[in-house]
């Protein structure tokens, strides 16, 4: 029953009436309060399990695999940060360091976002709500694309110079 | 399998962090950061192994938020240590 609800809500088109953070107070202060409450949930497994009904374990496992895939993305960004610093020795040190630190910080933020998204999905499945949607994948894809272009230009111009 | 892949990715990051310290020359801060990165990777490995054992059940329990936060915290810490090494 619960699993069917979760499946049907996961398949709904975005923009449906239940979309977004239902019940979240509007405005910047409300968003800040909601974010603080979400971070508080990271440390309170009992509080998460008290909400709604336990979904089909296969959905929880799928959510866990997605979380781990995001974690690997974060680790790949961190590894990329080290790689940029080590494998572009001909470039200016400041530029190389800026690119590397951007990747390292991006990786750390990606890891934190992964756990937050996992928790939000888990909670939505328990409540029977729609799964949360996010702009993060688009932002990350654009940032990685932009950084790749910058690196190609840096290597090409560095080689030409 | 997903946990194994993740710890393996963490190991690659750890190797790159170690290489960073060797390439830059053994500065005390870099050596300390690499040692901490090794410990963080061991913590990630422990969380992963514990979860792999829990998953070996016909109806495995859901991942606990603490384990998820621990795994994500390990990844985030590796990033922070990397910034510390480059600084």
gemmi code that builds the backbone of each chain (N, CA, C; Angstrom):
import gemmi

chains = {
    "A": [
        ("UNK", (0.837, -1.204, 0.000), (0.000, 0.000, 0.000), (0.875, 1.258, 0.000)),
        ("UNK", (1.726, 1.275, 0.996), (2.624, 2.427, 1.088), (3.569, 2.470, -0.103)),
        ("UNK", (4.053, 1.267, -0.476), (4.996, 1.232, -1.585), (4.329, 1.693, -2.866)),
        ("UNK", (3.037, 1.314, -3.045), (2.355, 1.741, -4.264), (2.193, 3.271, -4.263)),
        ("UNK", (1.880, 3.801, -3.080), (1.757, 5.263, -2.967), (3.056, 5.939, -3.344)),
        ("UNK", (4.163, 5.389, -2.793), (5.470, 6.002, -3.051), (5.794, 5.929, -4.534)),
        ("UNK", (5.448, 4.768, -5.160), (5.765, 4.612, -6.572), (4.954, 5.592, -7.414)),
        ("UNK", (3.659, 5.705, -7.081), (2.821, 6.581, -7.897), (3.242, 8.032, -7.724)),
        ("UNK", (3.634, 8.415, -6.487), (4.036, 9.804, -6.291), (5.364, 10.075, -6.980)),
        ("UNK", (6.255, 9.037, -7.013), (7.545, 9.231, -7.673), (7.345, 9.421, -9.170)),
        ("UNK", (6.295, 8.829, -9.720), (6.087, 8.910, -11.154), (5.288, 10.124, -11.592)),
        ("UNK", (4.795, 10.923, -10.641), (3.999, 12.083, -11.008), (4.852, 13.143, -11.681)),
        ("UNK", (4.213, 13.858, -12.598), (4.930, 14.926, -13.280), (5.193, 16.062, -12.313)),
        ("UNK", (6.368, 16.719, -12.430), (6.612, 17.853, -11.552), (5.613, 18.969, -11.828)),
        ("UNK", (5.291, 19.702, -10.810), (4.328, 20.777, -10.982), (2.972, 20.403, -10.452)),
        ("UNK", (2.858, 19.167, -9.924), (1.600, 18.736, -9.356), (1.286, 19.505, -8.091)),
        ("UNK", (0.073, 19.323, -7.575), (-0.326, 20.121, -6.426), (0.504, 19.846, -5.178)),
        ("UNK", (1.057, 18.633, -5.054), (1.793, 18.311, -3.833), (3.270, 18.635, -3.919)),
        ("UNK", (3.672, 19.329, -4.948), (5.087, 19.567, -5.206), (5.687, 20.510, -4.164)),
        ("UNK", (7.003, 20.363, -3.972), (7.721, 21.293, -3.103), (7.637, 20.889, -1.658)),
        ("UNK", (8.098, 21.812, -0.769), (8.099, 21.518, 0.651), (6.778, 21.953, 1.243)),
        ("UNK", (5.897, 20.980, 1.334), (4.588, 21.323, 1.873), (4.716, 21.700, 3.329)),
        ("UNK", (3.990, 22.719, 3.696), (3.973, 23.111, 5.089), (5.180, 23.941, 5.496)),
        ("UNK", (6.157, 24.123, 4.573), (7.327, 24.929, 4.926), (6.924, 26.396, 4.922)),
        ("UNK", (7.328, 27.149, 5.951), (6.962, 28.541, 5.986), (7.661, 29.309, 4.872)),
        ("UNK", (6.959, 30.295, 4.310), (7.504, 31.030, 3.172), (8.506, 32.068, 3.656)),
        ("UNK", (9.267, 32.642, 2.693), (10.202, 33.701, 3.026), (11.561, 33.157, 3.406)),
        ("UNK", (12.541, 34.134, 3.436), (13.912, 33.717, 3.704), (14.058, 33.130, 5.108)),
        ("UNK", (13.422, 33.786, 6.082), (13.537, 33.300, 7.453), (12.932, 31.910, 7.588)),
        ("UNK", (11.802, 31.690, 6.881), (11.151, 30.379, 6.926), (12.015, 29.306, 6.301)),
        ("UNK", (12.662, 29.676, 5.191), (13.531, 28.704, 4.517), (14.717, 28.346, 5.410)),
        ("UNK", (15.257, 29.367, 6.092), (16.393, 29.151, 6.985), (15.991, 28.213, 8.115)),
        ("UNK", (14.770, 28.468, 8.651), (14.283, 27.622, 9.751), (14.089, 26.180, 9.267)),
        ("UNK", (13.548, 26.042, 8.044), (13.323, 24.695, 7.489), (14.655, 23.979, 7.277)),
        ("UNK", (15.658, 24.732, 6.787), (16.981, 24.122, 6.562), (17.583, 23.673, 7.886)),
        ("UNK", (17.410, 24.505, 8.937), (17.949, 24.135, 10.257), (17.262, 22.885, 10.790)),
        ("UNK", (15.933, 22.810, 10.556), (15.184, 21.639, 11.019), (15.665, 20.390, 10.287)),
        ("UNK", (15.956, 20.545, 8.983), (16.437, 19.390, 8.204), (17.785, 18.914, 8.715)),
        ("UNK", (18.687, 19.858, 9.004), (20.006, 19.474, 9.521), (19.844, 18.804, 10.890)),
        ("UNK", (18.893, 19.282, 11.678), (18.620, 18.657, 12.979), (18.205, 17.206, 12.819)),
        ("UNK", (17.476, 16.923, 11.733), (17.009, 15.546, 11.488), (18.168, 14.593, 11.178)),
        ("UNK", (19.286, 15.153, 10.686), (20.439, 14.296, 10.351), (20.869, 13.499, 11.576)),
        ("UNK", (20.687, 14.098, 12.759), (21.197, 13.487, 13.994), (20.102, 12.770, 14.771)),
        ("UNK", (18.890, 12.700, 14.207), (17.779, 12.142, 14.974), (17.065, 11.050, 14.183)),
        ("UNK", (17.670, 9.847, 14.117), (17.043, 8.776, 13.338), (15.656, 8.408, 13.854)),
        ("UNK", (15.478, 8.483, 15.177), (14.186, 8.105, 15.747), (13.090, 9.046, 15.256)),
        ("UNK", (13.468, 10.333, 15.115), (12.484, 11.328, 14.674), (12.044, 11.053, 13.234)),
        ("UNK", (13.013, 10.627, 12.404), (12.674, 10.317, 11.000), (11.758, 9.101, 10.968)),
        ("UNK", (12.083, 8.092, 11.769), (11.315, 6.848, 11.737), (9.952, 6.993, 12.385)),
        ("UNK", (9.765, 8.069, 13.151), (8.463, 8.272, 13.794), (7.442, 8.809, 12.798)),
        ("UNK", (7.927, 9.344, 11.692), (7.012, 9.968, 10.730), (6.456, 8.937, 9.761)),
        ("UNK", (5.202, 9.038, 9.455), (4.567, 8.229, 8.405), (4.740, 6.730, 8.592)),
        ("UNK", (4.757, 6.033, 7.438), (4.873, 4.571, 7.466), (6.169, 4.138, 6.797)),
        ("UNK", (6.680, 2.977, 7.235), (7.905, 2.464, 6.620), (7.609, 2.090, 5.170)),
        ("UNK", (8.343, 2.675, 4.217), (8.086, 2.319, 2.816), (8.643, 0.929, 2.495)),
        ("UNK", (8.260, 0.421, 1.355), (8.818, -0.844, 0.869), (10.343, -0.748, 0.915)),
        ("UNK", (10.995, -1.776, 1.453), (12.448, -1.688, 1.647), (13.196, -1.495, 0.328)),
        ("UNK", (12.585, -1.923, -0.785), (13.267, -1.757, -2.074), (13.408, -0.274, -2.439)),
        ("UNK", (12.418, 0.542, -2.038), (12.511, 1.987, -2.317), (13.600, 2.634, -1.464)),
        ("UNK", (13.680, 2.173, -0.208), (14.743, 2.711, 0.669), (16.117, 2.342, 0.131)),
        ("UNK", (16.229, 1.105, -0.374), (17.518, 0.675, -0.923), (17.862, 1.469, -2.189)),
        ("UNK", (16.847, 1.754, -3.008), (17.090, 2.557, -4.216), (17.554, 3.962, -3.825)),
        ("UNK", (16.926, 4.506, -2.775), (17.320, 5.831, -2.287), (18.759, 5.804, -1.772)),
        ("UNK", (19.110, 4.728, -1.091), (20.480, 4.582, -0.562), (21.496, 4.506, -1.708)),
        ("UNK", (21.145, 3.756, -2.765), (22.073, 3.653, -3.906), (22.263, 5.014, -4.577)),
        ("UNK", (21.165, 5.788, -4.657), (21.275, 7.129, -5.245), (22.176, 8.004, -4.377)),
        ("UNK", (21.989, 7.903, -3.061), (22.838, 8.654, -2.117), (24.319, 8.300, -2.332)),
        ("UNK", (24.588, 7.008, -2.477), (25.976, 6.577, -2.659), (26.534, 7.052, -3.996)),
        ("UNK", (25.671, 7.101, -5.013), (26.131, 7.603, -6.317), (26.511, 9.078, -6.208)),
        ("UNK", (25.724, 9.842, -5.436), (26.069, 11.260, -5.230), (27.361, 11.394, -4.425)),
        ("UNK", (27.529, 10.472, -3.473), (28.759, 10.487, -2.671), (29.975, 10.215, -3.552)),
        ("UNK", (29.815, 9.294, -4.489), (30.928, 9.012, -5.409), (31.202, 10.218, -6.309)),
        ("UNK", (30.116, 10.922, -6.695), (30.305, 12.149, -7.480), (31.126, 13.153, -6.671)),
        ("UNK", (30.772, 13.271, -5.377), (31.509, 14.196, -4.502), (32.973, 13.788, -4.404)),
        ("UNK", (33.209, 12.481, -4.229), (34.593, 12.005, -4.124), (35.344, 12.203, -5.437)),
        ("UNK", (34.643, 12.048, -6.565), (35.287, 12.271, -7.870), (35.693, 13.737, -8.019)),
        ("UNK", (34.844, 14.651, -7.541), (35.190, 16.077, -7.602), (36.422, 16.359, -6.739)),
        ("UNK", (36.457, 15.732, -5.545), (37.598, 15.931, -4.643), (38.872, 15.366, -5.284)),
        ("UNK", (38.747, 14.158, -5.856), (39.894, 13.570, -6.563), (40.322, 14.446, -7.736)),
        ("UNK", (39.345, 15.042, -8.426), (39.646, 15.955, -9.542), (40.421, 17.168, -9.056)),
        ("UNK", (40.071, 17.634, -7.858), (40.794, 18.778, -7.277), (42.265, 18.455, -7.078)),
        ("UNK", (42.543, 17.269, -6.524), (43.938, 16.851, -6.347), (44.621, 16.700, -7.710)),
        ("UNK", (43.877, 16.108, -8.653), (44.461, 15.837, -9.978), (44.830, 17.131, -10.687)),
        ("UNK", (43.956, 18.147, -10.581), (44.249, 19.431, -11.239), (45.554, 20.005, -10.710)),
        ("UNK", (45.733, 19.919, -9.395), (46.948, 20.489, -8.818), (48.199, 19.685, -9.190)),
        ("UNK", (48.038, 18.373, -9.339), (49.213, 17.526, -9.572), (49.574, 17.371, -11.048)),
        ("UNK", (48.544, 17.403, -11.907), (48.809, 17.065, -13.311), (48.795, 18.269, -14.247)),
        ("UNK", (48.730, 19.475, -13.688), (48.886, 20.670, -14.526), (50.082, 21.470, -14.004)),
        ("UNK", (51.256, 20.862, -13.961), (52.390, 21.546, -13.318), (52.911, 22.746, -14.100)),
        ("UNK", (52.560, 22.812, -15.405), (53.096, 23.911, -16.214), (52.303, 25.204, -16.048)),
        ("UNK", (51.132, 25.097, -15.395), (50.282, 26.290, -15.272), (50.706, 27.132, -14.059)),
        ("UNK", (50.190, 28.388, -14.075), (50.464, 29.280, -12.937), (49.962, 28.655, -11.652)),
        ("UNK", (50.754, 28.772, -10.634), (50.371, 28.178, -9.346), (49.037, 28.755, -8.807)),
        ("UNK", (48.822, 30.090, -8.822), (47.568, 30.606, -8.260), (46.337, 30.082, -9.001)),
        ("UNK", (46.417, 30.083, -10.342), (45.274, 29.625, -11.141), (44.967, 28.152, -10.859)),
        ("UNK", (46.022, 27.361, -10.819), (45.883, 25.925, -10.542), (45.245, 25.701, -9.171)),
        ("UNK", (45.720, 26.471, -8.198), (45.204, 26.310, -6.833), (43.732, 26.717, -6.757)),
        ("UNK", (43.383, 27.793, -7.468), (41.980, 28.245, -7.447), (41.067, 27.158, -8.027)),
        ("UNK", (41.481, 26.596, -9.173), (40.679, 25.535, -9.800), (40.573, 24.321, -8.874)),
        ("UNK", (41.696, 23.948, -8.277), (41.709, 22.773, -7.404), (40.822, 22.996, -6.177)),
        ("UNK", (40.932, 24.175, -5.586), (40.129, 24.445, -4.375), (38.643, 24.507, -4.728)),
        ("UNK", (38.328, 25.064, -5.899), (36.914, 25.097, -6.320), (36.361, 23.675, -6.402)),
        ("UNK", (37.146, 22.755, -6.967), (36.690, 21.367, -7.077), (36.585, 20.697, -5.703)),
        ("UNK", (37.555, 20.966, -4.834), (37.544, 20.352, -3.503), (36.351, 20.846, -2.682)),
        ("UNK", (36.119, 22.155, -2.716), (34.980, 22.713, -1.959), (33.667, 22.221, -2.573)),
        ("UNK", (33.615, 22.187, -3.903), (32.418, 21.679, -4.584), (32.126, 20.240, -4.189)),
        ("UNK", (33.176, 19.428, -4.082), (33.004, 18.029, -3.677), (32.461, 17.919, -2.262)),
        ("UNK", (33.015, 18.731, -1.361), (32.544, 18.694, 0.039), (31.070, 19.105, 0.113)),
        ("UNK", (30.703, 20.152, -0.637), (29.304, 20.601, -0.626), (28.388, 19.550, -1.241)),
        ("UNK", (28.890, 18.884, -2.282), (28.107, 17.836, -2.948), (27.812, 16.688, -1.971)),
        ("UNK", (28.796, 16.355, -1.129), (28.594, 15.285, -0.137), (27.522, 15.682, 0.877)),
        ("UNK", (27.581, 16.934, 1.338), (26.590, 17.386, 2.313), (25.199, 17.435, 1.693)),
        ("UNK", (25.158, 17.865, 0.439), (23.861, 17.905, -0.251), (23.312, 16.488, -0.451)),
        ("UNK", (24.217, 15.523, -0.664), (23.788, 14.134, -0.885), (23.017, 13.608, 0.325)),
        ("UNK", (23.570, 13.857, 1.517), (22.908, 13.338, 2.712), (21.589, 14.062, 2.955)),
        ("UNK", (21.568, 15.368, 2.649), (20.335, 16.127, 2.837), (19.239, 15.641, 1.883)),
        ("UNK", (19.610, 15.384, 0.632), (18.629, 14.928, -0.349), (18.137, 13.520, -0.003)),
        ("UNK", (19.064, 12.676, 0.469), (18.672, 11.317, 0.863), (17.608, 11.376, 1.969)),
        ("UNK", (17.858, 12.243, 2.943), (16.933, 12.360, 4.077), (15.570, 12.898, 3.628)),
        ("UNK", (15.604, 13.888, 2.737), (14.338, 14.466, 2.251), (13.532, 13.431, 1.473)),
        ("UNK", (14.232, 12.617, 0.653), (13.540, 11.564, -0.113), (12.970, 10.511, 0.840)),
        ("UNK", (13.771, 10.140, 1.838), (13.325, 9.122, 2.792), (12.056, 9.607, 3.516)),
        ("UNK", (12.088, 10.869, 3.921), (10.951, 11.436, 4.651), (9.721, 11.525, 3.742)),
        ("UNK", (9.943, 11.944, 2.489), (8.817, 12.052, 1.542), (8.194, 10.675, 1.312)),
        ("UNK", (9.028, 9.631, 1.209), (8.490, 8.280, 0.987), (7.691, 7.814, 2.201)),
        ("UNK", (8.183, 8.141, 3.388), (7.472, 7.738, 4.608), (6.121, 8.427, 4.711)),
        ("UNK", (6.099, 9.710, 4.313), (4.855, 10.481, 4.419), (3.910, 10.221, 3.257)),
        ("UNK", (4.447, 9.618, 2.173), (3.629, 9.437, 0.973), (3.563, 10.705, 0.136)),
        ("UNK", (4.488, 11.650, 0.375), (4.542, 12.892, -0.412), (5.261, 12.650, -1.736)),
        ("UNK", (5.206, 13.676, -2.598), (6.019, 13.625, -3.823), (7.490, 13.693, -3.438)),
        ("UNK", (8.328, 13.075, -4.264), (9.762, 13.165, -4.002), (10.225, 14.601, -4.247)),
        ("UNK", (11.182, 15.087, -3.448), (11.638, 16.478, -3.637), (12.357, 16.648, -4.966)),
        ("UNK", (12.127, 17.783, -5.582), (12.866, 18.084, -6.823), (13.922, 19.122, -6.484)),
        ("UNK", (14.945, 19.180, -7.327), (16.082, 20.037, -6.994), (16.738, 20.563, -8.257)),
        ("UNK", (17.280, 21.781, -8.142), (18.041, 22.359, -9.267), (19.499, 21.942, -9.214)),
        ("UNK", (19.883, 21.267, -8.150), (21.308, 20.966, -7.931), (21.963, 20.211, -9.097)),
        ("UNK", (21.322, 19.147, -9.646), (21.984, 18.447, -10.768), (22.284, 19.369, -11.940)),
        ("UNK", (21.362, 20.290, -12.257), (21.586, 21.231, -13.364), (22.753, 22.153, -13.041)),
        ("UNK", (22.738, 22.693, -11.810), (23.799, 23.619, -11.408), (25.161, 22.915, -11.453)),
        ("UNK", (25.190, 21.676, -10.945), (26.459, 20.928, -10.919), (26.950, 20.648, -12.335)),
        ("UNK", (26.015, 20.229, -13.208), (26.403, 19.926, -14.594), (26.970, 21.168, -15.272)),
        ("UNK", (26.315, 22.321, -15.069), (26.800, 23.561, -15.691), (28.164, 23.950, -15.127)),
        ("UNK", (28.316, 23.801, -13.805), (29.592, 24.173, -13.177), (30.725, 23.280, -13.665)),
        ("UNK", (30.464, 21.965, -13.749), (31.509, 21.043, -14.218), (31.846, 21.332, -15.681)),
        ("UNK", (30.811, 21.593, -16.492), (31.045, 21.926, -17.907), (31.882, 23.184, -18.045)),
        ("UNK", (31.511, 24.209, -17.260), (32.242, 25.483, -17.308), (33.697, 25.288, -16.898)),
        ("UNK", (33.884, 24.511, -15.827), (35.242, 24.285, -15.340), (36.075, 23.516, -16.378)),
        ("UNK", (35.440, 22.567, -17.065), (36.154, 21.815, -18.101), (36.611, 22.747, -19.214)),
        ("UNK", (35.711, 23.654, -19.633), (36.067, 24.597, -20.696), (37.235, 25.474, -20.246)),
        ("UNK", (37.161, 25.953, -18.994), (38.243, 26.804, -18.468), (39.567, 26.037, -18.485)),
        ("UNK", (39.522, 24.768, -18.078), (40.759, 23.985, -18.027), (41.332, 23.736, -19.414)),
        ("UNK", (40.429, 23.446, -20.369), (40.908, 23.241, -21.754), (41.584, 24.520, -22.257)),
        ("UNK", (40.941, 25.680, -21.977), (41.523, 26.958, -22.413), (42.869, 27.211, -21.738)),
        ("UNK", (42.908, 26.915, -20.437), (44.150, 27.140, -19.683), (45.278, 26.283, -20.252)),
        ("UNK", (44.977, 25.013, -20.519), (46.013, 24.109, -21.050), (46.408, 24.535, -22.465)),
        ("UNK", (45.385, 24.861, -23.302), (45.672, 25.227, -24.697), (46.487, 26.516, -24.751)),
        ("UNK", (46.050, 27.529, -24.013), (46.764, 28.813, -24.044), (48.124, 28.701, -23.377)),
        ("UNK", (48.175, 27.897, -22.317), (49.461, 27.687, -21.634), (50.455, 27.006, -22.552)),
        ("UNK", (49.959, 26.017, -23.319), (50.818, 25.300, -24.261), (51.278, 26.201, -25.394)),
        ("UNK", (50.324, 27.103, -25.860), (50.659, 27.998, -26.959), (51.676, 29.038, -26.506)),
        ("UNK", (51.495, 29.479, -25.209), (52.412, 30.507, -24.699), (53.755, 29.867, -24.424)),
    ],
    "B": [
        ("UNK", (27.432, -3.745, -3.138), (28.320, -3.379, -4.246), (28.517, -1.856, -4.313)),
        ("UNK", (27.426, -1.117, -4.107), (27.521, 0.345, -4.172), (28.424, 0.870, -3.051)),
        ("UNK", (28.354, 0.244, -1.875), (29.212, 0.667, -0.759), (30.672, 0.362, -1.093)),
        ("UNK", (30.906, -0.807, -1.710), (32.294, -1.163, -2.069), (32.859, -0.171, -3.081)),
        ("UNK", (32.020, 0.165, -4.073), (32.461, 1.138, -5.088), (32.811, 2.472, -4.422)),
        ("UNK", (31.972, 2.855, -3.446), (32.186, 4.156, -2.795), (33.479, 4.159, -1.979)),
        ("UNK", (33.724, 3.070, -1.227), (34.964, 3.033, -0.439), (36.187, 2.962, -1.364)),
        ("UNK", (36.009, 2.300, -2.508), (37.107, 2.238, -3.479), (37.401, 3.637, -4.027)),
        ("UNK", (36.350, 4.399, -4.320), (36.553, 5.780, -4.789), (37.262, 6.591, -3.707)),
        ("UNK", (36.854, 6.363, -2.452), (37.528, 7.047, -1.339), (39.000, 6.674, -1.274)),
        ("UNK", (39.314, 5.413, -1.577), (40.717, 4.974, -1.555), (41.521, 5.697, -2.636)),
        ("UNK", (40.898, 5.873, -3.811), (41.594, 6.589, -4.900), (41.892, 8.024, -4.468)),
        ("UNK", (40.906, 8.656, -3.818), (41.118, 10.029, -3.327), (42.253, 10.044, -2.303)),
        ("UNK", (42.282, 9.033, -1.431), (43.354, 8.949, -0.436), (44.724, 8.808, -1.090)),
        ("UNK", (44.795, 7.993, -2.142), (46.079, 7.818, -2.858), (46.520, 9.137, -3.491)),
        ("UNK", (45.544, 9.845, -4.094), (45.884, 11.142, -4.702), (46.347, 12.137, -3.641)),
        ("UNK", (45.718, 12.072, -2.452), (46.130, 12.963, -1.355), (47.555, 12.624, -0.926)),
        ("UNK", (47.862, 11.317, -0.842), (49.216, 10.899, -0.481), (50.232, 11.351, -1.504)),
        ("UNK", (49.855, 11.229, -2.779), (50.760, 11.648, -3.859), (51.026, 13.158, -3.779)),
        ("UNK", (49.958, 13.888, -3.411), (50.084, 15.349, -3.283), (51.189, 15.702, -2.270)),
        ("UNK", (51.172, 14.990, -1.142), (52.165, 15.263, -0.095), (53.576, 14.916, -0.582)),
        ("UNK", (53.686, 13.827, -1.349), (55.010, 13.402, -1.834), (55.531, 14.384, -2.876)),
        ("UNK", (54.628, 14.806, -3.806), (55.035, 15.700, -4.891), (55.483, 17.053, -4.334)),
        ("UNK", (54.702, 17.553, -3.370), (54.984, 18.879, -2.816), (56.200, 18.877, -1.900)),
        ("UNK", (56.637, 17.703, -1.520), (57.697, 17.624, -0.507), (57.027, 17.423, 0.854)),
        ("UNK", (57.677, 16.656, 1.741), (57.017, 16.287, 2.992), (56.962, 17.442, 4.005)),
        ("UNK", (56.023, 18.378, 3.803), (55.809, 19.438, 4.807), (55.041, 18.825, 5.972)),
        ("UNK", (55.290, 19.264, 7.191), (54.615, 18.658, 8.352), (53.090, 18.732, 8.249)),
        ("UNK", (52.583, 19.880, 7.770), (51.128, 20.049, 7.683), (50.521, 19.081, 6.671)),
        ("UNK", (51.225, 18.912, 5.542), (50.732, 18.012, 4.497), (50.745, 16.568, 4.980)),
        ("UNK", (51.804, 16.200, 5.711), (51.898, 14.826, 6.239), (50.764, 14.579, 7.230)),
        ("UNK", (50.498, 15.580, 8.067), (49.398, 15.466, 9.039), (48.061, 15.312, 8.311)),
        ("UNK", (47.875, 16.114, 7.246), (46.615, 16.047, 6.488), (46.449, 14.683, 5.827)),
        ("UNK", (47.552, 14.121, 5.311), (47.471, 12.793, 4.683), (47.137, 11.731, 5.729)),
        ("UNK", (47.758, 11.847, 6.903), (47.465, 10.886, 7.978), (45.988, 10.961, 8.368)),
        ("UNK", (45.475, 12.189, 8.489), (44.059, 12.358, 8.827), (43.164, 11.813, 7.720)),
        ("UNK", (43.576, 12.046, 6.451), (42.794, 11.527, 5.314), (42.734, 10.003, 5.371)),
        ("UNK", (43.850, 9.389, 5.767), (43.866, 7.927, 5.926), (42.887, 7.469, 6.989)),
        ("UNK", (42.857, 8.186, 8.098), (41.921, 7.840, 9.176), (40.470, 8.014, 8.726)),
        ("UNK", (40.236, 9.094, 7.996), (38.874, 9.359, 7.489), (38.448, 8.237, 6.544)),
        ("UNK", (39.387, 7.799, 5.705), (39.058, 6.703, 4.790), (38.756, 5.420, 5.575)),
        ("UNK", (39.519, 5.177, 6.642), (39.249, 3.994, 7.477), (37.849, 4.077, 8.100)),
        ("UNK", (37.468, 5.283, 8.496), (36.121, 5.471, 9.069), (35.056, 5.166, 8.012)),
        ("UNK", (35.293, 5.657, 6.780), (34.352, 5.380, 5.680), (34.261, 3.879, 5.425)),
        ("UNK", (35.414, 3.228, 5.475), (35.467, 1.773, 5.276), (34.661, 1.052, 6.372)),
        ("UNK", (34.812, 1.514, 7.607), (34.098, 0.884, 8.723), (32.586, 1.051, 8.558)),
        ("UNK", (32.157, 2.259, 8.201), (30.715, 2.501, 7.989), (30.210, 1.600, 6.866)),
        ("UNK", (30.983, 1.531, 5.782), (30.596, 0.716, 4.628), (30.504, -0.767, 4.982)),
        ("UNK", (31.499, -1.260, 5.705), (31.502, -2.692, 6.064), (30.318, -3.036, 6.972)),
        ("UNK", (30.049, -2.123, 7.886), (28.928, -2.358, 8.813), (27.604, -2.430, 8.042)),
        ("UNK", (27.484, -1.525, 7.092), (26.248, -1.491, 6.307), (26.156, -2.718, 5.385)),
        ("UNK", (27.276, -3.128, 4.818), (27.287, -4.313, 3.942), (26.806, -5.531, 4.733)),
        ("UNK", (27.263, -5.614, 5.997), (26.831, -6.744, 6.833), (25.337, -6.652, 7.136)),
        ("UNK", (24.854, -5.440, 7.376), (23.421, -5.262, 7.664), (22.568, -5.579, 6.435)),
        ("UNK", (23.145, -5.358, 5.255), (22.379, -5.597, 4.024), (22.245, -7.082, 3.690)),
        ("UNK", (23.046, -7.904, 4.370), (22.988, -9.350, 4.086), (21.819, -9.981, 4.830)),
        ("UNK", (20.632, -9.480, 4.580), (19.423, -10.004, 5.222), (18.312, -10.033, 4.181)),
        ("UNK", (17.337, -10.918, 4.346), (16.270, -10.980, 3.342), (15.511, -9.651, 3.202)),
        ("UNK", (15.270, -8.980, 4.338), (14.617, -7.663, 4.301), (15.489, -6.680, 5.066)),
        ("UNK", (16.489, -6.120, 4.408), (17.445, -5.274, 5.141), (16.785, -4.003, 5.681)),
        ("UNK", (17.224, -3.569, 6.868), (16.672, -2.325, 7.419), (17.168, -1.125, 6.620)),
        ("UNK", (16.415, -0.021, 6.707), (16.821, 1.191, 5.981), (18.109, 1.739, 6.593)),
        ("UNK", (18.848, 2.436, 5.771), (20.076, 3.084, 6.232), (19.721, 4.110, 7.306)),
        ("UNK", (20.503, 4.140, 8.385), (20.180, 5.114, 9.437), (20.780, 6.466, 9.072)),
        ("UNK", (20.106, 7.562, 9.464), (20.655, 8.890, 9.159), (22.063, 9.071, 9.695)),
        ("UNK", (22.368, 8.447, 10.851), (23.723, 8.611, 11.411), (24.774, 8.009, 10.484)),
        ("UNK", (24.475, 6.826, 9.933), (25.442, 6.210, 9.010), (25.585, 7.064, 7.754)),
        ("UNK", (24.462, 7.604, 7.270), (24.506, 8.445, 6.064), (25.329, 9.699, 6.340)),
        ("UNK", (25.086, 10.320, 7.501), (25.835, 11.539, 7.855), (27.313, 11.210, 8.022)),
        ("UNK", (27.607, 10.046, 8.625), (29.018, 9.659, 8.821), (29.708, 9.489, 7.468)),
        ("UNK", (29.051, 8.797, 6.535), (29.660, 8.572, 5.216), (29.852, 9.894, 4.473)),
        ("UNK", (28.808, 10.740, 4.496), (28.921, 12.028, 3.798), (29.946, 12.914, 4.497)),
        ("UNK", (29.986, 12.836, 5.834), (30.971, 13.624, 6.585), (32.392, 13.219, 6.222)),
        ("UNK", (32.630, 11.916, 6.026), (33.968, 11.448, 5.624), (34.351, 12.067, 4.278)),
        ("UNK", (33.403, 12.051, 3.327), (33.693, 12.616, 1.998), (33.966, 14.118, 2.119)),
        ("UNK", (33.130, 14.814, 2.903), (33.309, 16.265, 3.060), (34.647, 16.565, 3.740)),
        ("UNK", (35.010, 15.739, 4.729), (36.282, 15.950, 5.434), (37.476, 15.771, 4.505)),
        ("UNK", (37.363, 14.790, 3.588), (38.451, 14.597, 2.614), (38.647, 15.871, 1.785)),
        ("UNK", (37.508, 16.509, 1.419), (37.582, 17.771, 0.671), (38.242, 18.865, 1.497)),
        ("UNK", (37.840, 18.960, 2.766), (38.396, 19.996, 3.645), (39.899, 19.764, 3.851)),
        ("UNK", (40.284, 18.512, 4.049), (41.713, 18.203, 4.227), (42.497, 18.538, 2.957)),
        ("UNK", (41.855, 18.294, 1.812), (42.506, 18.638, 0.538), (42.767, 20.132, 0.449)),
        ("UNK", (41.768, 20.922, 0.843), (41.955, 22.385, 0.830), (43.098, 22.756, 1.775)),
        ("UNK", (43.132, 22.099, 2.939), (44.210, 22.365, 3.900), (45.585, 22.036, 3.324)),
        ("UNK", (45.660, 20.986, 2.529), (46.949, 20.597, 1.934), (47.419, 21.589, 0.874)),
        ("UNK", (46.452, 22.137, 0.132), (46.817, 23.054, -0.955), (47.082, 24.466, -0.449)),
        ("UNK", (46.548, 24.766, 0.726), (46.626, 26.147, 1.227), (48.051, 26.583, 1.436)),
    ],
}
model = gemmi.Model(1)
for chain_id, residues in chains.items():
    chain = gemmi.Chain(chain_id)
    for i, (resn, *xyz) in enumerate(residues, 1):
        res = gemmi.Residue()
        res.name, res.seqid = resn, gemmi.SeqId(i, " ")
        for name, pos in zip(("N", "CA", "C"), xyz):
            atom = gemmi.Atom()
            atom.name, atom.element = name, gemmi.Element(name[0])
            atom.pos, atom.b_iso = gemmi.Position(*pos), 0.0
            res.add_atom(atom)
        chain.add_residue(res)
    model.add_chain(chain)
structure = gemmi.Structure()
structure.add_model(model)
structure.setup_entities()
